[in-house]
């Protein structure tokens, strides 16, 4: 495969970013440089690092960027918990976003294992 856009994991993580952006539109305006910015940056880091790693010359580099992507995913999951706890998002919205993030997480773990097995 020569195009990272064809990776299902990249497509799913892009869909998650889109949902995150819509959800954070309703955060209080005083959070624009706080939690809103933080959660958006961590979410967009997920597909960005998948794409960057995919464009690198070696599986070792790809693994490093996939690991960064997974770290950003965990950061975003934590920030979603904070948003739920302070009632910036409703429980149902949190559950949907969290389940979507868990799907991306499972795909990332599987992809990382596949690349490790190849080296």
ABEGO torsion letter per residue (X at the ends): XABAAABAAAAAAAAAAAAAAAAAAABBAAAAABAAAAAAAAAAAAAAAAAAAAABABAAAAAAAAAAAAAAAAAAAAAAAAAAAAGABBAAAAAAAAAAAAAAAAAAAAAAAAAAAAX
